[in-house]
Structures are given as structure tokens and as C-alpha cells.
Amino acid sequence: MSTKKKTKEQILSFNSLLDQYIYLDLPVDMIDTTTQFTIHNLREIHAELPYISPTYRANFYSFVFVKDGEGRYTTDAQSFPTEPGTIYFTNPGHYKSFEWKRLNEVYLITLSESFLKENVHPNIFTEFSFLLAETVPPKTLHDEIFAEFEQLYQQILKEYFSHSPYKNRMIGNLFVVLLLKIKEYFWEDYNPIYEGNRSSQIVKNFKRTLEQHYRELMSGKVDKPFRVQDYADVQGLHSNYLSNVIKSKTGKPIGTWIIEKTISEAKSLLQNTSVPIKEISYQLGFAESTHFSNYFKKHTDLTPVLYRKQNS
């Protein structure tokens, strides 16, 4: 867990919901520690209301479905009310805080980018580009439309507590349907003006460039990974300025974004394909497969061979 005591320039940072709940002294019995996916009713977590969280950064995706509850959440500088029928999601790397005044039935789903890539869709950001958007305002839906989402997240909840060997695959497929519903009801009238200032646009463009570049690496259109200067050149910015914006807005240096993307792509290829490890290393821009193996083990504590064996 990466946590820091809050100061004027530092803020709490969590890499998983488990880390976050342990730090905040909240119950963790509902969290499956074997996967990077969680779902539970917040009523079972917050015994005392009202509850106001500290401000923190979460390095994972959160999807909230408010069937019966009231509160407010803040992401970066924007604050939104939550009421019955509200659905919202937030992306990794942003300042967040939330408040609950009433909680009867509010379901929270969290998952990592690696889970998305490995179990939902290998080209997740191509089909669901809104996952790269910096801030998407919440929607408050009519009962009959909310019921469509409820049916899906309740089925996901059932699979989450099952012991099926195909549990993550089933959750992944159900989550695709949920994302399609979000795309249908959220994205049709989404207005990018809500994404705020110039820095927000820079972050959004960087994320899109990062994703596009790795697609080109995978397809063989390019054979060398971008450096910081390359990402800066795409937006016509000085590399130091881009680095400062990305670090200040997301809490992670560009180098960390590149590492996480490389490992995420590698895991997806190792788990979902039979491509030889030597070929994977070349696809990801490594001159030698031994360099890739050392890099992968450094950031995952597993060799590519062992990871593939455990996850195939």
C-alpha cells in the first residue's frame, strides 16, 4: 500500500480498495483479496452516518450505483450530489472525497486497469473511450432504466461470491454489458466542456496517446516505446511542463504510467494468447527477451513464464 500522511502538498494514495479500507479502519470482510475486482453494498461498510471521507487518490476505477441513498462526492475541483437513481464512475489518479448522509442500498464496484484488460476486453479503451475521460458527470436515471443496471450488478455480485473456476471470466463478460449500458445512457449527450481546464485536456490527450501508442506497438506499426519527450512532442509541449502536469493532476509520474501500461499489456498477452514470450518482448519494444523478463519480474515479482503458468 502506498499511503502518505496528508500535508499541504501530499495526499493519501491507495492502489486498491482493500488498502483504502484498512487505512480508514473500515470492514474488509466483503473484499476478495485474490482478485483486483470488488463489489459490495456500502450499507454493510459504513455503520455510522453521516460519514465523510478524507481526500485521497485512488489508483483504480470506481462505479457507484445509488438505488437508495443520499450524499455527495468530489473529484478534483468538481462536486456532485448523489440521490436515488444516481450512477457515476471515477477514474484512477484523481483527488477524491465522498460523503454519505443516508445509505440503504448503494453498490460500489472497483477494479484495476489490469482486471479490465485481462477479463473484460483486451482493447477496452478502444470500444469504451469514455474510460479515459477525466471527469464524467453523474446521471440520475428513471426507475425503469436504473433497474436495467441493477439487474446487471446483482448478477455480478452473485458471481463475485461464487467459487466457479470461471468466476473472473463471467464477471468480465457481465461487466462488458454494464459498460455498454453506460455508453448508451451516459455518452450520448456527454459534453467535454465538463472536463475543465487546460491541464485536464493535457492529461486526457496524454492518456489517449499512451493507449494509441501501445496499440501501434502491438500491431507492429512501431517498434520503439515512446519516451517522455515523444509524448510531449505530440502535444507541442516542453517535456518538463508535461511531466509536471501529469504528476500534479494524477499523482503519478509519466514513467509510472508507462510502466503500468507495459505491465498491463504484457499480462494481457501472457494470459490471453499463446504468443511466445520472446515475441511479446519484441512487441513491447524490448531489444532482448531477457530484458523483458527482468523488467516484468521487477514489477510483478513473477517471471513471465510463471505468470503465464499461473494464469493460463
C-alpha positions as CSV (number, residue, x, y, z in Angstrom):
1,M,0.0,0.0,0.0
2,S,1.2,3.5,-0.8
3,T,-0.1,5.9,1.8
4,K,1.1,9.2,3.0
5,K,0.1,11.4,5.8
6,K,-1.7,14.4,4.4
7,T,0.2,17.7,4.3
8,K,-0.2,20.8,2.2
9,E,1.5,19.1,-0.7
10,Q,0.9,15.4,0.0
11,I,-2.3,13.4,0.0
12,L,-3.3,9.8,0.8
13,S,-2.9,7.4,-2.1
14,F,-4.3,3.9,-2.4
15,N,-3.6,1.2,-5.0
16,S,-6.6,-1.0,-4.1
17,L,-9.9,-0.7,-2.2
18,L,-8.5,-3.1,0.4
19,D,-5.6,-0.8,1.1
20,Q,-8.0,2.1,1.4
21,Y,-10.4,0.4,3.8
22,I,-7.6,-0.9,6.0
23,Y,-6.2,2.6,6.3
24,L,-9.7,4.1,7.1
25,D,-10.4,1.3,9.6
26,L,-13.4,0.1,7.6
27,P,-14.6,-3.5,7.4
28,V,-12.8,-5.6,4.7
29,D,-14.7,-9.0,5.1
30,M,-16.5,-8.3,1.9
31,I,-13.4,-8.0,-0.2
32,D,-11.9,-10.9,-2.1
33,T,-8.2,-10.4,-1.8
34,T,-7.4,-12.9,-4.7
35,T,-8.7,-10.5,-7.4
36,Q,-8.4,-6.9,-8.4
37,F,-12.2,-6.6,-8.5
38,T,-14.6,-5.8,-5.7
39,I,-18.4,-5.3,-5.3
40,H,-20.5,-4.7,-2.2
41,N,-23.3,-2.7,-0.6
42,L,-21.8,0.3,1.2
43,R,-24.5,0.0,3.8
44,E,-22.6,-3.0,5.2
45,I,-19.4,-0.9,5.4
46,H,-20.5,2.4,7.0
47,A,-22.2,1.5,10.2
48,E,-22.3,5.1,11.5
49,L,-23.7,8.0,9.4
50,P,-23.1,10.6,8.3
51,Y,-19.7,9.6,7.0
52,I,-17.2,12.0,5.5
53,S,-14.0,10.6,3.9
54,P,-10.7,12.3,3.8
55,T,-9.4,13.5,0.4
56,Y,-7.4,10.8,-1.3
57,R,-6.2,9.4,-4.6
58,A,-7.4,6.0,-5.8
59,N,-5.4,4.2,-8.4
60,F,-8.3,2.1,-9.6
61,Y,-11.7,2.6,-11.3
62,S,-14.9,3.1,-9.1
63,F,-18.5,2.6,-10.3
64,V,-21.3,3.6,-7.9
65,F,-25.0,2.7,-8.2
66,V,-27.2,4.6,-5.8
67,K,-30.6,2.9,-5.5
68,D,-31.5,4.3,-2.2
69,G,-29.1,6.8,-0.5
70,E,-28.1,10.4,-0.3
71,G,-24.7,12.1,-0.2
72,R,-22.1,13.9,-2.3
73,Y,-18.8,13.1,-4.0
74,T,-16.0,15.3,-5.2
75,T,-13.4,14.6,-7.9
76,D,-10.7,17.1,-8.3
77,A,-12.4,20.5,-8.1
78,Q,-15.9,19.3,-9.1
79,S,-18.6,18.3,-6.6
80,F,-21.8,16.4,-7.3
81,P,-24.8,15.3,-5.3
82,T,-25.9,11.7,-5.1
83,E,-29.5,10.7,-4.7
84,P,-31.7,7.7,-5.5
85,G,-31.2,6.7,-9.2
86,T,-27.7,8.2,-9.4
87,I,-24.9,6.3,-11.2
88,Y,-21.4,7.6,-11.5
89,F,-17.9,6.4,-12.1
90,T,-14.4,7.8,-11.4
91,N,-11.1,7.0,-13.0
92,P,-7.6,6.4,-11.4
93,G,-5.3,9.1,-10.3
94,H,-7.7,11.9,-9.3
95,Y,-8.3,13.6,-5.9
96,K,-11.5,12.2,-4.4
97,S,-13.7,12.5,-1.4
98,F,-17.2,11.5,-0.6
99,E,-19.9,12.0,2.0
100,W,-22.9,9.8,2.9
101,K,-25.9,11.1,4.8
102,R,-28.1,8.1,4.1
103,L,-27.3,4.6,3.0
104,N,-29.9,1.9,2.3
105,E,-28.8,0.4,-0.9
106,V,-25.7,1.8,-2.7
107,Y,-23.4,-0.7,-4.5
108,L,-19.8,0.1,-5.2
109,I,-17.7,-1.7,-7.9
110,T,-14.0,-1.2,-8.0
111,L,-11.5,-2.7,-10.4
112,S,-8.0,-2.2,-11.8
113,E,-6.9,-1.5,-15.3
114,S,-5.2,-4.9,-15.3
115,F,-8.5,-6.6,-14.5
116,L,-10.2,-4.6,-17.3
117,K,-7.5,-5.7,-19.8
118,E,-7.3,-9.3,-18.7
119,N,-11.0,-10.2,-18.1
120,V,-13.2,-7.6,-19.7
121,H,-11.7,-6.6,-23.1
122,P,-8.1,-6.6,-24.4
123,N,-8.8,-3.4,-26.3
124,I,-11.0,-1.9,-23.6
125,F,-10.2,1.7,-24.3
126,T,-10.9,1.4,-28.0
127,E,-14.5,0.4,-27.5
128,F,-15.1,2.3,-24.3
129,S,-13.1,5.5,-24.8
130,F,-15.1,7.3,-22.0
131,L,-13.0,5.3,-19.5
132,L,-10.1,7.7,-20.5
133,A,-12.3,10.8,-19.9
134,E,-11.2,12.8,-16.9
135,T,-14.5,13.6,-15.3
136,V,-17.9,12.4,-16.4
137,P,-20.8,14.0,-14.6
138,P,-23.2,11.5,-12.8
139,K,-26.6,10.5,-14.2
140,T,-29.8,10.2,-12.3
141,L,-31.9,7.7,-14.1
142,H,-35.6,6.9,-14.0
143,D,-36.5,3.8,-12.0
144,E,-37.1,1.5,-15.1
145,I,-33.7,2.4,-16.6
146,F,-31.9,2.1,-13.2
147,A,-33.4,-1.4,-12.9
148,E,-31.5,-2.4,-16.0
149,F,-28.2,-1.6,-14.3
150,E,-29.4,-3.2,-11.0
151,Q,-30.1,-6.5,-12.7
152,L,-26.5,-6.5,-14.1
153,Y,-24.7,-5.5,-10.9
154,Q,-26.7,-8.0,-8.8
155,Q,-25.7,-10.8,-11.2
156,I,-22.1,-9.6,-10.9
157,L,-22.5,-9.7,-7.1
158,K,-23.7,-13.3,-7.3
159,E,-20.7,-14.4,-9.4
160,Y,-18.3,-12.5,-7.2
161,F,-19.2,-14.7,-4.2
162,S,-19.3,-17.9,-6.2
163,H,-16.5,-20.5,-6.3
164,S,-16.6,-21.1,-10.0
165,P,-13.2,-21.5,-11.8
166,Y,-14.7,-19.2,-14.4
167,K,-15.6,-16.5,-11.9
168,N,-13.5,-13.7,-13.3
169,R,-14.4,-14.5,-16.9
170,M,-18.1,-14.4,-16.1
171,I,-17.7,-11.1,-14.2
172,G,-15.7,-9.7,-17.1
173,N,-18.4,-10.6,-19.6
174,L,-21.2,-9.2,-17.4
175,F,-19.2,-6.0,-17.0
176,V,-18.9,-5.6,-20.7
177,V,-22.7,-5.4,-20.8
178,L,-22.7,-2.9,-18.0
179,L,-20.2,-0.7,-19.8
180,L,-22.4,-0.9,-22.9
181,K,-25.3,0.4,-20.9
182,I,-23.2,3.2,-19.5
183,K,-22.1,4.0,-23.1
184,E,-25.7,4.0,-24.2
185,Y,-27.1,6.2,-21.4
186,F,-24.1,8.4,-20.4
187,W,-22.1,9.1,-23.5
188,E,-24.8,10.1,-26.0
189,D,-25.1,13.6,-24.6
190,Y,-21.7,13.9,-22.9
191,N,-20.2,17.4,-23.1
192,P,-16.4,17.5,-22.9
193,I,-16.6,21.1,-21.6
194,Y,-17.1,19.5,-18.2
195,E,-13.5,18.2,-18.3
196,G,-12.4,21.6,-17.1
197,N,-9.2,23.4,-17.7
198,R,-6.2,23.2,-19.9
199,S,-4.4,20.8,-17.6
200,S,-7.3,18.4,-17.8
201,Q,-7.2,18.4,-21.6
202,I,-3.4,17.7,-21.4
203,V,-4.0,14.7,-19.2
204,K,-6.8,13.4,-21.4
205,N,-4.6,13.7,-24.5
206,F,-1.7,12.0,-22.8
207,K,-3.8,9.0,-21.8
208,R,-5.2,8.7,-25.4
209,T,-1.7,8.9,-26.9
210,L,-0.4,6.3,-24.4
211,E,-3.2,3.9,-25.4
212,Q,-2.8,4.6,-29.1
213,H,1.0,4.1,-29.0
214,Y,0.7,0.7,-27.3
215,R,-1.9,-0.4,-29.9
216,E,0.7,0.5,-32.5
217,L,3.4,-1.4,-30.7
218,M,1.1,-4.4,-30.5
219,S,0.3,-4.2,-34.2
220,G,3.9,-3.8,-35.3
221,K,3.4,-0.3,-36.7
222,V,6.2,1.0,-34.4
223,D,8.9,-0.9,-32.7
224,K,10.2,1.5,-30.1
225,P,8.4,2.7,-26.9
226,F,7.8,6.4,-26.5
227,R,10.0,8.4,-24.2
228,V,8.7,11.4,-22.2
229,Q,9.9,13.7,-24.9
230,D,7.9,11.9,-27.5
231,Y,4.7,12.3,-25.5
232,A,5.5,16.0,-25.1
233,D,6.1,16.4,-28.8
234,V,2.7,15.0,-29.6
235,Q,1.1,18.0,-27.8
236,G,3.8,20.5,-28.7
237,L,4.8,20.9,-25.0
238,H,8.1,21.1,-23.2
239,S,8.8,17.7,-21.6
240,N,9.2,19.2,-18.1
241,Y,5.9,21.0,-18.4
242,L,4.1,17.8,-19.4
243,S,5.7,15.9,-16.6
244,N,4.7,18.5,-14.1
245,V,1.0,18.5,-15.3
246,I,0.7,14.7,-15.3
247,K,2.3,14.3,-11.9
248,S,0.2,17.1,-10.3
249,K,-3.1,16.1,-11.9
250,T,-2.8,12.3,-11.5
251,G,-0.3,11.8,-8.7
252,K,1.9,9.6,-10.8
253,P,4.9,10.5,-12.9
254,I,4.8,9.7,-16.6
255,G,7.4,6.9,-16.1
256,T,5.0,5.2,-13.7
257,W,2.1,5.4,-16.3
258,I,4.4,3.9,-18.9
259,I,5.5,1.1,-16.6
260,E,1.9,0.2,-15.6
261,K,0.8,0.3,-19.2
262,T,3.7,-2.0,-20.3
263,I,2.9,-4.5,-17.5
264,S,-0.8,-4.4,-18.2
265,E,-0.3,-5.2,-21.9
266,A,2.2,-7.9,-21.0
267,K,-0.2,-9.6,-18.6
268,S,-3.0,-9.5,-21.2
269,L,-0.8,-11.1,-23.8
270,L,0.6,-13.7,-21.4
271,Q,-2.8,-14.7,-20.2
272,N,-5.0,-14.4,-23.3
273,T,-2.6,-15.6,-26.1
274,S,-0.1,-18.2,-26.8
275,V,2.4,-15.7,-28.4
276,P,5.9,-16.8,-27.4
277,I,7.5,-14.7,-24.6
278,K,10.3,-13.7,-27.0
279,E,7.7,-12.3,-29.4
280,I,5.9,-10.4,-26.6
281,S,9.2,-8.8,-25.6
282,Y,9.8,-7.5,-29.1
283,Q,6.2,-6.3,-29.4
284,L,6.6,-4.2,-26.3
285,G,9.8,-2.7,-27.6
286,F,12.4,-4.7,-25.7
287,A,15.6,-5.5,-27.7
288,E,16.2,-8.7,-25.7
289,S,13.7,-11.1,-24.1
290,T,15.9,-11.3,-21.1
291,H,15.5,-7.6,-20.6
292,F,11.7,-8.0,-20.7
293,S,11.8,-11.0,-18.3
294,N,13.9,-8.9,-15.8
295,Y,11.6,-5.9,-16.2
296,F,8.4,-8.0,-15.7
297,K,9.8,-9.7,-12.6
298,K,10.9,-6.4,-11.1
299,H,7.4,-5.0,-11.3
300,T,5.3,-8.2,-10.6
301,D,7.7,-10.5,-8.6
302,L,7.0,-13.2,-11.1
303,T,8.8,-14.2,-14.3
304,P,6.7,-14.1,-17.5
305,V,6.9,-17.9,-17.7
306,L,5.5,-18.3,-14.1
307,Y,2.8,-15.7,-14.6
308,R,1.6,-17.4,-17.8
309,K,1.6,-20.8,-16.0
310,Q,-0.4,-19.4,-13.1
311,N,-3.0,-17.5,-15.2
312,S,-3.4,-19.6,-18.3
